[in-house]
Amino acid sequence: MSIIRVLGLLSLCACLLSSCTEVRAWERGYLARDEMAWEADPLESALNDHIFFSKEASSGGNSAAGGGCGCN
Amino acid sequence: MTIKPLLQSLLVLTVGTLCTVSGAVEEGDTAPDFSLPSIYADQPAITMAELKGKTVYVDFWASWCAPCLSSLPLYNEIYHKYKDQGLEIVAINVDNPIEDGLDFLLETPLDFLIPADPDGDAAELFEVYGMPTSYLIDPDGTVRLVHMGYRKGDIEIIEAAIVSSLAGK
C-alpha cells in the first residue's frame, strides 16, 4: 500500500509540475522590466550592500551576472 | 489496485514534457507561412506567401536584446547591397508594447520590412529558442540557415549564405 501512496504522490507532483511553464525566448523582455528587479530602488540597494559589507567585513558575492535575457 | 496505470501516466507526462521542447524550425525544413501587421501603422501587412520566389532573411528581434540591436544596422547594409538581386529582409519585432521597438527605430531607421509580433505568434510558429534567431529562406521556401545569437564577425557567415542562396547554389 505504501508504495502505491508514494507513486501516487509522485504522479501528483508530476501533474503539478506540468503546470509550470517556461518563459519563451521572445517573452524575456518581461524579465528585463524595472518592476521585475529584485531591488526596485538602486540607491536603497547600494545602501543595504554598504551596511552588509561593513558588518561582514567582506564584499561581493551578493549578485549574479546577466539579466536573464538569454541573448547569446 | 495496480501501479501500472500510475507508471503509464508518469510516462505520458514525461513524453509530453519532452515533446514541448522539440518542433523548432531547422535547416532543410520548409519555412512556416505567417502574416503579420507592419510595425508602422501606415504600411501594409507582411505575408510570407507574397515573398515566395525571393531569398528571404527572417530575423526575430526586440529592443531589450542588445545583440539584436547591434546586428540590425549591419542587416540594413546587407539589404541595400543585395536587394536588387532579390533579397528581402523581414525583421520581426517581438516587443510588447510595440512602442519599445518603435523608439529604437526612431533612432536607427531601417529600410527593410518590419512586422510587429507582440503576442509571439510567428515566434511560436518558428519555435524560436533564443534571441536573436534568424532564418535564411531560399526562393523555394526551404530554410537554408538557422542562426542563433549575434557575435562580432557573424555577419560574414550570414552574408556568405545569402550570396549562395541568391546564386541558387
gemmi code that builds the backbone of each chain (N, CA, C; Angstrom):
import gemmi

chains = {
    "A": [
        ("MET", (0.842, -1.215, 0.000), (0.000, 0.000, 0.000), (0.871, 1.256, 0.000)),
        ("SER", (1.974, 1.186, 0.802), (2.794, 2.393, 0.927), (3.437, 2.781, -0.404)),
        ("ILE", (3.856, 1.765, -1.178), (4.493, 2.080, -2.474), (3.489, 2.760, -3.408)),
        ("ILE", (2.235, 2.346, -3.319), (1.198, 2.979, -4.148), (1.013, 4.436, -3.735)),
        ("ARG", (1.060, 4.677, -2.428), (0.941, 6.057, -1.932), (2.090, 6.912, -2.442)),
        ("VAL", (3.291, 6.341, -2.371), (4.477, 7.080, -2.834), (4.339, 7.404, -4.322)),
        ("LEU", (3.940, 6.385, -5.091), (3.780, 6.606, -6.535), (2.673, 7.612, -6.821)),
        ("GLY", (1.602, 7.522, -6.012), (0.501, 8.478, -6.156), (0.978, 9.890, -5.919)),
        ("LEU", (1.800, 10.045, -4.864), (2.353, 11.355, -4.533), (3.265, 11.851, -5.652)),
        ("LEU", (4.079, 10.930, -6.179), (4.993, 11.293, -7.275), (4.224, 11.763, -8.505)),
        ("SER", (3.165, 11.028, -8.836), (2.397, 11.406, -10.031), (1.675, 12.730, -9.799)),
        ("LEU", (1.239, 12.968, -8.535), (0.602, 14.251, -8.209), (1.614, 15.393, -8.402)),
        ("CYS", (2.856, 15.150, -7.921), (3.919, 16.156, -8.091), (4.153, 16.422, -9.576)),
        ("ALA", (4.199, 15.326, -10.357), (4.449, 15.468, -11.800), (3.332, 16.278, -12.456)),
        ("CYS", (2.082, 16.011, -12.015), (0.939, 16.760, -12.573), (1.064, 18.247, -12.250)),
        ("LEU", (1.442, 18.541, -10.992), (1.561, 19.940, -10.592), (2.716, 20.617, -11.320)),
        ("LEU", (3.822, 19.863, -11.502), (4.976, 20.432, -12.202), (4.646, 20.747, -13.655)),
        ("SER", (3.773, 19.936, -14.246), (3.449, 20.159, -15.655), (2.716, 21.483, -15.861)),
        ("SER", (2.190, 22.064, -14.765), (1.534, 23.366, -14.908), (2.551, 24.514, -14.897)),
        ("CYS", (3.814, 24.182, -14.517), (4.854, 25.210, -14.598), (5.155, 25.458, -16.074)),
        ("THR", (5.342, 26.695, -16.442), (5.600, 26.977, -17.846), (6.913, 27.738, -17.979)),
        ("GLU", (7.625, 27.468, -19.050), (8.887, 28.168, -19.246), (8.613, 29.535, -19.884)),
        ("VAL", (9.484, 30.499, -19.592), (9.391, 31.797, -20.264), (10.056, 31.617, -21.617)),
        ("ARG", (9.282, 31.812, -22.698), (9.842, 31.588, -24.035), (10.829, 32.708, -24.382)),
        ("ALA", (11.669, 32.425, -25.376), (12.746, 33.361, -25.724), (12.214, 34.764, -26.000)),
        ("TRP", (11.079, 34.851, -26.704), (10.559, 36.161, -27.099), (9.793, 36.856, -25.971)),
        ("GLU", (9.605, 36.156, -24.842), (8.882, 36.756, -23.711), (9.840, 37.293, -22.644)),
        ("ARG", (11.158, 37.177, -22.898), (12.117, 37.528, -21.847), (12.207, 39.025, -21.606)),
        ("GLY", (11.596, 39.814, -22.488), (11.535, 41.259, -22.268), (10.804, 41.580, -20.977)),
        ("TYR", (9.842, 40.721, -20.616), (9.107, 40.958, -19.362), (10.063, 40.891, -18.170)),
        ("LEU", (11.056, 39.995, -18.256), (12.013, 39.846, -17.152), (12.957, 41.038, -17.070)),
        ("ALA", (13.101, 41.757, -18.203), (14.031, 42.884, -18.232), (13.387, 44.176, -17.716)),
        ("ARG", (12.099, 44.128, -17.406), (11.424, 45.356, -16.945), (11.884, 45.744, -15.545)),
        ("ASP", (11.807, 47.052, -15.254), (12.257, 47.558, -13.950), (11.521, 46.884, -12.796)),
        ("GLU", (10.219, 46.671, -12.973), (9.425, 46.133, -11.859), (9.756, 44.670, -11.566)),
        ("MET", (10.543, 44.029, -12.446), (10.930, 42.641, -12.210), (12.241, 42.527, -11.437)),
        ("ALA", (12.874, 43.676, -11.161), (14.161, 43.644, -10.454), (13.943, 43.231, -9.001)),
        ("TRP", (14.917, 42.511, -8.445), (14.821, 42.112, -7.028), (14.744, 43.353, -6.151)),
        ("GLU", (15.576, 44.350, -6.475), (15.615, 45.576, -5.690), (15.123, 46.704, -6.593)),
        ("ALA", (13.976, 47.284, -6.240), (13.374, 48.291, -7.109), (14.160, 49.600, -7.086)),
        ("ASP", (14.754, 49.926, -5.919), (15.433, 51.213, -5.772), (16.949, 50.994, -5.716)),
        ("PRO", (17.703, 51.435, -6.728), (19.149, 51.176, -6.741), (19.888, 51.849, -5.584)),
        ("LEU", (19.378, 53.027, -5.158), (20.037, 53.753, -4.048), (19.892, 52.975, -2.743)),
        ("GLU", (18.682, 52.472, -2.507), (18.427, 51.684, -1.298), (19.254, 50.394, -1.332)),
        ("SER", (19.335, 49.805, -2.533), (20.103, 48.577, -2.695), (21.577, 48.811, -2.375)),
        ("ALA", (22.126, 49.953, -2.867), (23.540, 50.272, -2.610), (23.775, 50.493, -1.115)),
        ("LEU", (22.798, 51.139, -0.453), (22.917, 51.393, 0.991), (22.898, 50.076, 1.765)),
        ("ASN", (21.976, 49.194, 1.385), (21.885, 47.885, 2.036), (23.183, 47.096, 1.865)),
        ("ASP", (23.746, 47.157, 0.651), (25.010, 46.467, 0.389), (26.117, 47.022, 1.273)),
        ("HIS", (26.136, 48.367, 1.389), (27.177, 49.032, 2.186), (27.096, 48.580, 3.645)),
        ("ILE", (25.887, 48.528, 4.176), (25.698, 48.098, 5.576), (26.128, 46.638, 5.727)),
        ("PHE", (25.742, 45.825, 4.752), (26.078, 44.396, 4.807), (27.596, 44.200, 4.774)),
        ("PHE", (28.256, 44.915, 3.841), (29.706, 44.752, 3.703), (30.418, 45.225, 4.970)),
        ("SER", (29.899, 46.315, 5.572), (30.524, 46.838, 6.797), (30.405, 45.826, 7.924)),
        ("LYS", (29.236, 45.216, 8.026), (29.015, 44.252, 9.111), (29.834, 42.984, 8.905)),
        ("GLU", (29.923, 42.534, 7.649), (30.561, 41.244, 7.373), (32.057, 41.375, 7.095)),
        ("ALA", (32.545, 42.621, 6.954), (33.944, 42.862, 6.599), (34.331, 42.133, 5.323)),
        ("SER", (33.424, 42.085, 4.400), (33.698, 41.444, 3.106), (32.824, 42.124, 2.059)),
        ("SER", (33.141, 41.903, 0.800), (32.288, 42.491, -0.237), (32.165, 41.543, -1.417)),
        ("GLY", (31.148, 41.774, -2.215), (30.918, 40.947, -3.409), (30.115, 39.697, -3.077)),
        ("GLY", (29.795, 38.962, -4.099), (29.095, 37.693, -3.922), (27.626, 37.847, -3.623)),
        ("ASN", (27.106, 39.069, -3.773), (25.690, 39.269, -3.450), (24.814, 39.379, -4.690)),
        ("SER", (25.414, 39.207, -5.865), (24.593, 39.269, -7.071), (25.180, 38.316, -8.107)),
        ("ALA", (24.422, 38.082, -9.144), (24.883, 37.190, -10.213), (24.962, 37.974, -11.512)),
        ("ALA", (25.818, 37.527, -12.401), (25.964, 38.214, -13.677), (24.788, 37.903, -14.584)),
        ("GLY", (24.486, 38.828, -15.482), (23.457, 38.577, -16.501), (22.077, 38.936, -16.016)),
        ("GLY", (21.249, 39.335, -16.942), (19.908, 39.751, -16.585), (18.841, 38.771, -17.022)),
        ("GLY", (19.230, 37.610, -17.484), (18.241, 36.615, -17.889), (17.665, 36.871, -19.254)),
        ("CYS", (18.368, 37.674, -20.047), (17.866, 37.992, -21.383), (17.950, 36.775, -22.298)),
        ("GLY", (18.997, 35.965, -22.070), (19.141, 34.764, -22.895), (19.729, 35.058, -24.257)),
        ("CYS", (20.208, 36.300, -24.437), (20.823, 36.656, -25.713), (22.209, 36.049, -25.748)),
        ("ASN", (22.496, 35.325, -26.760), (23.807, 34.688, -26.950), (24.174, 33.702, -25.849)),
    ],
    "B": [
        ("MET", (-5.734, -2.708, -6.701), (-5.150, -1.547, -7.396), (-3.707, -1.868, -7.819)),
        ("THR", (-3.417, -1.614, -9.060), (-2.055, -1.890, -9.547), (-1.310, -0.569, -9.763)),
        ("ILE", (-0.007, -0.692, -9.859), (0.794, 0.525, -10.061), (0.982, 0.826, -11.545)),
        ("LYS", (0.525, -0.113, -12.404), (0.747, 0.064, -13.846), (0.136, 1.384, -14.395)),
        ("PRO", (-1.136, 1.665, -14.047), (-1.708, 2.921, -14.585), (-0.937, 4.157, -14.144)),
        ("LEU", (-0.432, 4.113, -12.886), (0.332, 5.268, -12.394), (1.615, 5.445, -13.192)),
        ("LEU", (2.298, 4.325, -13.426), (3.534, 4.394, -14.204), (3.264, 4.885, -15.619)),
        ("GLN", (2.135, 4.397, -16.174), (1.774, 4.818, -17.540), (1.525, 6.326, -17.586)),
        ("SER", (0.809, 6.835, -16.559), (0.507, 8.271, -16.578), (1.784, 9.090, -16.417)),
        ("LEU", (2.718, 8.575, -15.595), (4.006, 9.266, -15.443), (4.754, 9.307, -16.758)),
        ("LEU", (4.722, 8.183, -17.495), (5.407, 8.094, -18.791), (4.813, 9.093, -19.778)),
        ("VAL", (3.469, 9.174, -19.785), (2.775, 10.105, -20.690), (3.191, 11.544, -20.386)),
        ("LEU", (3.256, 11.869, -19.065), (3.644, 13.224, -18.669), (5.066, 13.537, -19.098)),
        ("THR", (5.966, 12.561, -18.913), (7.369, 12.782, -19.287), (7.505, 12.992, -20.779)),
        ("VAL", (6.841, 12.128, -21.561), (6.904, 12.244, -23.020), (6.303, 13.586, -23.455)),
        ("GLY", (5.197, 13.966, -22.825), (4.531, 15.230, -23.144), (5.434, 16.422, -22.907)),
        ("THR", (6.174, 16.378, -21.775), (7.093, 17.466, -21.454), (8.213, 17.539, -22.479)),
        ("LEU", (8.742, 16.369, -22.871), (9.828, 16.338, -23.853), (9.355, 16.857, -25.211)),
        ("CYS", (8.104, 16.541, -25.570), (7.576, 16.946, -26.877), (7.483, 18.464, -27.004)),
        ("THR", (7.294, 19.157, -25.866), (7.122, 20.605, -25.945), (8.410, 21.308, -26.344)),
        ("VAL", (9.581, 20.653, -26.149), (10.831, 21.324, -26.491), (11.290, 21.014, -27.919)),
        ("SER", (10.629, 20.085, -28.612), (11.025, 19.790, -29.980), (10.125, 20.567, -30.942)),
        ("GLY", (10.379, 20.466, -32.239), (9.500, 21.102, -33.215), (10.013, 22.422, -33.727)),
        ("ALA", (11.229, 22.830, -33.315), (11.784, 24.083, -33.815), (12.109, 23.951, -35.299)),
        ("VAL", (11.983, 25.062, -36.033), (12.314, 25.071, -37.462), (13.831, 24.903, -37.617)),
        ("GLU", (14.213, 23.933, -38.426), (15.642, 23.647, -38.614), (16.018, 23.775, -40.082)),
        ("GLU", (17.328, 23.731, -40.335), (17.813, 23.820, -41.714), (17.287, 22.640, -42.524)),
        ("GLY", (16.766, 22.928, -43.716), (16.197, 21.875, -44.557), (14.681, 21.783, -44.449)),
        ("ASP", (14.115, 22.373, -43.390), (12.651, 22.386, -43.226), (12.030, 23.406, -44.183)),
        ("THR", (10.730, 23.249, -44.407), (10.006, 24.280, -45.154), (9.619, 25.383, -44.168)),
        ("ALA", (9.896, 26.624, -44.538), (9.599, 27.741, -43.629), (8.092, 27.880, -43.435)),
        ("PRO", (7.648, 28.106, -42.192), (6.203, 28.281, -41.967), (5.691, 29.598, -42.563)),
        ("ASP", (4.433, 29.575, -42.986), (3.796, 30.785, -43.504), (3.285, 31.630, -42.341)),
        ("PHE", (3.428, 32.926, -42.449), (2.845, 33.795, -41.429), (2.385, 35.087, -42.086)),
        ("SER", (1.490, 35.756, -41.431), (1.025, 37.060, -41.888), (0.940, 37.969, -40.669)),
        ("LEU", (1.669, 39.058, -40.707), (1.720, 39.955, -39.545), (1.553, 41.402, -39.999)),
        ("PRO", (0.968, 42.251, -39.144), (0.886, 43.674, -39.497), (2.264, 44.321, -39.408)),
        ("SER", (2.472, 45.368, -40.196), (3.734, 46.105, -40.107), (3.771, 46.851, -38.775)),
        ("ILE", (4.982, 47.081, -38.260), (5.109, 47.855, -37.013), (4.668, 49.305, -37.249)),
        ("TYR", (4.772, 49.745, -38.529), (4.338, 51.095, -38.891), (2.859, 51.048, -39.287)),
        ("ALA", (2.054, 51.887, -38.648), (0.607, 51.856, -38.850), (0.215, 52.151, -40.297)),
        ("ASP", (1.060, 52.909, -41.039), (0.693, 53.316, -42.400), (1.219, 52.357, -43.474)),
        ("GLN", (1.749, 51.215, -43.071), (2.282, 50.266, -44.060), (1.474, 48.970, -44.052)),
        ("PRO", (1.397, 48.288, -45.214), (0.546, 47.092, -45.289), (1.105, 45.896, -44.506)),
        ("ALA", (0.245, 44.906, -44.315), (0.643, 43.675, -43.607), (1.694, 42.927, -44.425)),
        ("ILE", (2.478, 42.129, -43.746), (3.562, 41.376, -44.400), (3.209, 39.900, -44.348)),
        ("THR", (3.140, 39.278, -45.538), (2.759, 37.865, -45.636), (3.901, 37.091, -46.279)),
        ("MET", (4.250, 35.990, -45.659), (5.369, 35.174, -46.152), (5.081, 34.656, -47.569)),
        ("ALA", (3.813, 34.302, -47.829), (3.453, 33.726, -49.137), (3.751, 34.709, -50.277)),
        ("GLU", (3.634, 36.011, -49.994), (3.884, 37.032, -51.023), (5.371, 37.153, -51.368)),
        ("LEU", (6.217, 36.604, -50.501), (7.670, 36.731, -50.715), (8.265, 35.484, -51.374)),
        ("LYS", (7.396, 34.507, -51.711), (7.877, 33.283, -52.371), (8.591, 33.653, -53.666)),
        ("GLY", (9.704, 32.977, -53.937), (10.475, 33.276, -55.147), (11.635, 34.216, -54.875)),
        ("LYS", (11.676, 34.729, -53.624), (12.783, 35.607, -53.236), (13.607, 34.919, -52.146)),
        ("THR", (14.852, 35.318, -52.016), (15.642, 34.882, -50.857), (15.220, 35.779, -49.698)),
        ("VAL", (14.709, 35.163, -48.630), (14.168, 35.950, -47.512), (14.987, 35.673, -46.251)),
        ("TYR", (15.398, 36.734, -45.600), (16.117, 36.608, -44.334), (15.181, 37.078, -43.221)),
        ("VAL", (14.732, 36.120, -42.406), (13.792, 36.431, -41.322), (14.578, 36.503, -40.019)),
        ("ASP", (14.429, 37.632, -39.306), (15.170, 37.817, -38.060), (14.193, 38.216, -36.950)),
        ("PHE", (14.292, 37.550, -35.813), (13.452, 37.912, -34.659), (14.279, 38.808, -33.737)),
        ("TRP", (13.738, 39.989, -33.410), (14.479, 40.928, -32.573), (13.557, 41.647, -31.590)),
        ("ALA", (14.190, 42.246, -30.589), (13.443, 43.041, -29.604), (14.361, 44.137, -29.076)),
        ("SER", (13.763, 45.212, -28.564), (14.565, 46.358, -28.115), (15.353, 46.021, -26.843)),
        ("TRP", (14.913, 44.995, -26.095), (15.614, 44.634, -24.859), (16.770, 43.672, -25.109)),
        ("CYS", (16.986, 43.302, -26.367), (18.004, 42.316, -26.712), (19.191, 43.032, -27.360)),
        ("ALA", (20.270, 43.214, -26.586), (21.418, 44.000, -27.058), (22.059, 43.444, -28.344)),
        ("PRO", (22.302, 42.137, -28.466), (22.913, 41.642, -29.719), (22.028, 41.902, -30.939)),
        ("CYS", (20.693, 41.886, -30.739), (19.766, 42.170, -31.848), (20.032, 43.582, -32.376)),
        ("LEU", (20.161, 44.526, -31.434), (20.302, 45.927, -31.824), (21.634, 46.192, -32.524)),
        ("SER", (22.665, 45.415, -32.174), (23.949, 45.623, -32.860), (23.936, 45.007, -34.257)),
        ("SER", (23.093, 43.998, -34.482), (23.078, 43.333, -35.798), (22.210, 44.076, -36.820)),
        ("LEU", (21.164, 44.760, -36.363), (20.191, 45.339, -37.304), (20.793, 46.369, -38.281)),
        ("PRO", (21.660, 47.308, -37.821), (22.242, 48.243, -38.804), (23.075, 47.516, -39.866)),
        ("LEU", (23.710, 46.394, -39.483), (24.500, 45.627, -40.451), (23.586, 44.950, -41.470)),
        ("TYR", (22.423, 44.486, -41.005), (21.441, 43.890, -41.931), (20.953, 44.944, -42.935)),
        ("ASN", (20.881, 46.208, -42.467), (20.446, 47.280, -43.366), (21.448, 47.456, -44.518)),
        ("GLU", (22.737, 47.359, -44.178), (23.784, 47.458, -45.215), (23.673, 46.289, -46.194)),
        ("ILE", (23.491, 45.089, -45.645), (23.363, 43.876, -46.483), (22.145, 44.023, -47.409)),
        ("TYR", (21.066, 44.569, -46.855), (19.820, 44.730, -47.631), (20.070, 45.621, -48.850)),
        ("HIS", (20.738, 46.762, -48.619), (20.992, 47.677, -49.734), (21.936, 47.077, -50.762)),
        ("LYS", (22.835, 46.214, -50.285), (23.819, 45.594, -51.174), (23.166, 44.554, -52.097)),
        ("TYR", (22.163, 43.831, -51.595), (21.643, 42.679, -52.346), (20.164, 42.770, -52.725)),
        ("LYS", (19.478, 43.863, -52.364), (18.030, 43.907, -52.637), (17.722, 43.825, -54.133)),
        ("ASP", (18.601, 44.382, -54.960), (18.354, 44.341, -56.411), (18.514, 42.937, -56.980)),
        ("GLN", (19.206, 42.069, -56.241), (19.383, 40.681, -56.692), (18.265, 39.762, -56.166)),
        ("GLY", (17.329, 40.339, -55.407), (16.176, 39.540, -54.955), (16.182, 39.204, -53.477)),
        ("LEU", (16.938, 39.962, -52.683), (16.951, 39.695, -51.228), (15.872, 40.518, -50.530)),
        ("GLU", (15.178, 39.866, -49.628), (14.196, 40.563, -48.791), (14.548, 40.260, -47.338)),
        ("ILE", (14.559, 41.282, -46.510), (14.813, 41.062, -45.077), (13.540, 41.391, -44.312)),
        ("VAL", (13.133, 40.451, -43.460), (11.930, 40.627, -42.643), (12.368, 40.525, -41.185)),
        ("ALA", (12.457, 41.662, -40.500), (12.914, 41.676, -39.109), (11.696, 41.773, -38.198)),
        ("ILE", (11.304, 40.636, -37.647), (10.064, 40.574, -36.847), (10.345, 41.080, -35.429)),
        ("ASN", (9.619, 42.125, -35.043), (9.802, 42.712, -33.717), (8.836, 42.049, -32.725)),
        ("VAL", (9.386, 41.552, -31.607), (8.535, 40.860, -30.629), (8.338, 41.693, -29.352)),
        ("ASP", (8.620, 42.993, -29.447), (8.409, 43.849, -28.275), (6.933, 43.913, -27.911)),
        ("ASN", (6.667, 43.933, -26.639), (5.301, 44.138, -26.140), (5.399, 45.090, -24.954)),
        ("PRO", (5.024, 46.335, -25.088), (4.339, 47.004, -26.199), (5.279, 47.311, -27.380)),
        ("ILE", (4.694, 47.455, -28.587), (5.496, 47.683, -29.786), (6.181, 49.057, -29.773)),
        ("GLU", (5.700, 49.969, -28.902), (6.310, 51.306, -28.817), (7.794, 51.208, -28.453)),
        ("ASP", (8.167, 50.175, -27.682), (9.581, 49.992, -27.325), (10.411, 49.788, -28.586)),
        ("GLY", (9.875, 48.989, -29.521), (10.563, 48.755, -30.794), (10.584, 50.008, -31.648)),
        ("LEU", (9.465, 50.738, -31.653), (9.378, 51.968, -32.457), (10.363, 53.029, -31.966)),
        ("ASP", (10.569, 53.085, -30.632), (11.540, 54.041, -30.084), (12.924, 53.787, -30.656)),
        ("PHE", (13.297, 52.493, -30.752), (14.606, 52.153, -31.313), (14.669, 52.531, -32.792)),
        ("LEU", (13.564, 52.297, -33.517), (13.553, 52.574, -34.956), (13.610, 54.073, -35.263)),
        ("LEU", (13.144, 54.896, -34.305), (13.247, 56.348, -34.486), (14.715, 56.777, -34.525)),
        ("GLU", (15.519, 56.132, -33.657), (16.948, 56.467, -33.592), (17.743, 55.783, -34.701)),
        ("THR", (17.288, 54.579, -35.091), (18.010, 53.780, -36.085), (17.046, 53.380, -37.200)),
        ("PRO", (16.860, 54.244, -38.192), (15.909, 53.889, -39.267), (16.412, 52.688, -40.070)),
        ("LEU", (15.506, 51.765, -40.337), (15.847, 50.569, -41.113), (14.927, 50.516, -42.334)),
        ("ASP", (15.457, 50.079, -43.465), (14.703, 50.194, -44.717), (13.974, 48.921, -45.131)),
        ("PHE", (14.229, 47.799, -44.435), (13.554, 46.553, -44.819), (12.220, 46.404, -44.075)),
        ("LEU", (11.554, 45.257, -44.320), (10.222, 45.052, -43.744), (10.324, 44.740, -42.244)),
        ("ILE", (9.486, 45.393, -41.456), (9.490, 45.156, -40.009), (8.063, 44.886, -39.528)),
        ("PRO", (7.688, 43.607, -39.446), (6.375, 43.282, -38.892), (6.416, 43.324, -37.363)),
        ("ALA", (5.254, 43.537, -36.764), (5.150, 43.532, -35.298), (4.475, 42.245, -34.853)),
        ("ASP", (5.090, 41.573, -33.884), (4.542, 40.308, -33.374), (4.537, 40.348, -31.839)),
        ("PRO", (3.756, 41.286, -31.251), (3.814, 41.448, -29.792), (3.338, 40.217, -29.020)),
        ("ASP", (2.484, 39.395, -29.631), (1.992, 38.205, -28.928), (2.846, 36.971, -29.201)),
        ("GLY", (3.855, 37.111, -30.057), (4.766, 35.993, -30.322), (4.172, 34.900, -31.199)),
        ("ASP", (3.171, 35.228, -32.019), (2.532, 34.199, -32.863), (3.521, 33.584, -33.857)),
        ("ALA", (4.273, 34.441, -34.568), (5.247, 33.924, -35.538), (6.419, 33.265, -34.821)),
        ("ALA", (6.823, 33.838, -33.684), (7.920, 33.247, -32.905), (7.546, 31.835, -32.456)),
        ("GLU", (6.259, 31.656, -32.140), (5.748, 30.331, -31.737), (5.799, 29.374, -32.930)),
        ("LEU", (5.441, 29.883, -34.120), (5.455, 29.053, -35.334), (6.870, 28.536, -35.637)),
        ("PHE", (7.854, 29.416, -35.466), (9.250, 29.047, -35.742), (9.888, 28.342, -34.549)),
        ("GLU", (9.193, 28.355, -33.388), (9.748, 27.794, -32.143), (11.125, 28.407, -31.859)),
        ("VAL", (11.155, 29.736, -31.854), (12.403, 30.454, -31.587), (12.910, 30.077, -30.193)),
        ("TYR", (14.166, 29.687, -30.093), (14.676, 29.244, -28.789), (15.763, 30.153, -28.230)),
        ("GLY", (15.999, 31.288, -28.821), (16.946, 32.266, -28.295), (16.781, 33.558, -29.060)),
        ("MET", (17.254, 34.638, -28.468), (17.140, 35.933, -29.150), (18.530, 36.513, -29.346)),
        ("PRO", (18.898, 36.975, -30.543), (18.084, 36.892, -31.768), (18.255, 35.532, -32.439)),
        ("THR", (17.246, 35.105, -33.183), (17.397, 33.944, -34.058), (16.961, 34.389, -35.449)),
        ("SER", (17.749, 33.982, -36.449), (17.393, 34.358, -37.812), (17.382, 33.126, -38.711)),
        ("TYR", (16.618, 33.236, -39.787), (16.399, 32.120, -40.713), (16.586, 32.637, -42.133)),
        ("LEU", (17.499, 32.000, -42.872), (17.666, 32.350, -44.279), (16.855, 31.356, -45.098)),
        ("ILE", (15.890, 31.887, -45.842), (14.940, 31.034, -46.568), (15.177, 31.183, -48.068)),
        ("ASP", (15.405, 30.047, -48.728), (15.656, 30.030, -50.176), (14.378, 30.400, -50.945)),
        ("PRO", (14.515, 30.764, -52.239), (13.317, 31.125, -53.017), (12.254, 30.012, -53.070)),
        ("ASP", (12.645, 28.745, -52.902), (11.641, 27.658, -52.915), (11.008, 27.436, -51.539)),
        ("GLY", (11.365, 28.240, -50.549), (10.732, 28.140, -49.235), (11.471, 27.247, -48.244)),
        ("THR", (12.641, 26.717, -48.653), (13.411, 25.852, -47.749), (14.340, 26.697, -46.881)),
        ("VAL", (14.411, 26.322, -45.605), (15.295, 27.047, -44.691), (16.738, 26.601, -44.958)),
        ("ARG", (17.577, 27.560, -45.378), (18.977, 27.240, -45.702), (19.864, 27.354, -44.470)),
        ("LEU", (19.590, 28.372, -43.640), (20.463, 28.631, -42.482), (19.626, 29.076, -41.283)),
        ("VAL", (19.935, 28.501, -40.118), (19.346, 28.989, -38.864), (20.502, 29.525, -38.037)),
        ("HIS", (20.396, 30.786, -37.645), (21.499, 31.402, -36.913), (20.990, 31.958, -35.596)),
        ("MET", (21.539, 31.446, -34.477), (21.087, 31.963, -33.182), (22.165, 32.836, -32.556)),
        ("GLY", (21.736, 33.916, -31.936), (22.659, 34.843, -31.299), (23.302, 35.738, -32.336)),
        ("TYR", (24.061, 36.706, -31.853), (24.833, 37.520, -32.791), (26.134, 37.943, -32.127)),
        ("ARG", (27.241, 37.486, -32.706), (28.571, 37.878, -32.225), (29.305, 38.603, -33.344)),
        ("LYS", (30.337, 39.320, -32.947), (31.143, 40.056, -33.934), (31.659, 39.072, -34.988)),
        ("GLY", (31.491, 39.402, -36.240), (32.000, 38.534, -37.307), (30.947, 37.610, -37.890)),
        ("ASP", (29.808, 37.466, -37.180), (28.742, 36.585, -37.684), (28.188, 37.067, -39.019)),
        ("ILE", (28.272, 38.388, -39.260), (27.692, 38.946, -40.479), (28.339, 38.333, -41.726)),
        ("GLU", (29.635, 37.956, -41.599), (30.326, 37.361, -42.754), (29.746, 35.990, -43.094)),
        ("ILE", (29.428, 35.205, -42.075), (28.826, 33.873, -42.286), (27.453, 34.054, -42.941)),
        ("ILE", (26.699, 35.029, -42.418), (25.339, 35.262, -42.911), (25.384, 35.766, -44.362)),
        ("GLU", (26.307, 36.703, -44.632), (26.413, 37.263, -45.987), (26.801, 36.165, -46.990)),
        ("ALA", (27.718, 35.275, -46.590), (28.145, 34.192, -47.486), (26.956, 33.288, -47.829)),
        ("ALA", (26.114, 32.998, -46.825), (24.942, 32.141, -47.061), (23.928, 32.853, -47.967)),
        ("ILE", (23.779, 34.166, -47.784), (22.855, 34.952, -48.625), (23.332, 34.933, -50.081)),
        ("VAL", (24.633, 35.134, -50.271), (25.195, 35.139, -51.626), (24.956, 33.777, -52.292)),
        ("SER", (25.172, 32.673, -51.562), (24.944, 31.330, -52.123), (23.483, 31.146, -52.507)),
        ("SER", (22.589, 31.623, -51.637), (21.158, 31.470, -51.911), (20.751, 32.268, -53.151)),
        ("LEU", (21.280, 33.501, -53.249), (20.933, 34.347, -54.405), (21.473, 33.747, -55.698)),
        ("ALA", (22.616, 33.039, -55.585), (23.221, 32.423, -56.767), (22.553, 31.088, -57.104)),
        ("GLY", (21.681, 30.622, -56.200), (20.969, 29.368, -56.429), (21.840, 28.139, -56.273)),
        ("LYS", (22.923, 28.280, -55.465), (23.844, 27.149, -55.278), (23.379, 26.294, -54.111)),
    ],
}
model = gemmi.Model(1)
for chain_id, residues in chains.items():
    chain = gemmi.Chain(chain_id)
    for i, (resn, *xyz) in enumerate(residues, 1):
        res = gemmi.Residue()
        res.name, res.seqid = resn, gemmi.SeqId(i, " ")
        for name, pos in zip(("N", "CA", "C"), xyz):
            atom = gemmi.Atom()
            atom.name, atom.element = name, gemmi.Element(name[0])
            atom.pos, atom.b_iso = gemmi.Position(*pos), 0.0
            res.add_atom(atom)
        chain.add_residue(res)
    model.add_chain(chain)
structure = gemmi.Structure()
structure.add_model(model)
structure.setup_entities()
